Amino acid sequence: MPTVPASAISPPHGMSKGDFSLKILAGEIDGAPLQMIFANAALLIHLSDPNMSLIQAFQLARDSFSKGRMAERVQMVRNALAKVPA
């Protein structure tokens, strides 16, 4: 992955970090922010399965995203959080 400035992966002015993250996971934002999501997911995947290389883990994260699995998971979390008493 190429190095990018922090501004390239930061929410635009007026958008919360949470909304920015949800838009990335919903496929509404791509580029460097989405690549950062894949890199973070790859690290977690690799830590859970050290036999998988970081490149393989990155590809798994990217493939999972492209199949819509991330959007499904986001919706599952949102639904679960909506049921939590305030």
PESULHU-V976587 format. One record per pair of residues at least 24 apart in sequence whose C-alpha atoms are under 7 Angstrom apart, sorted by sequence separation. I is the first residue (numbers start at 0). J is the second residue. D is the distance in whole Angstrom. If there is no record, write none. Layout:
i=I j=J d=D
i=I j=J d=D
//
This chain:
i=7 j=31 d=6
i=8 j=32 d=5
i=37 j=61 d=6
i=24 j=69 d=6
i=25 j=70 d=5
i=24 j=70 d=6
//
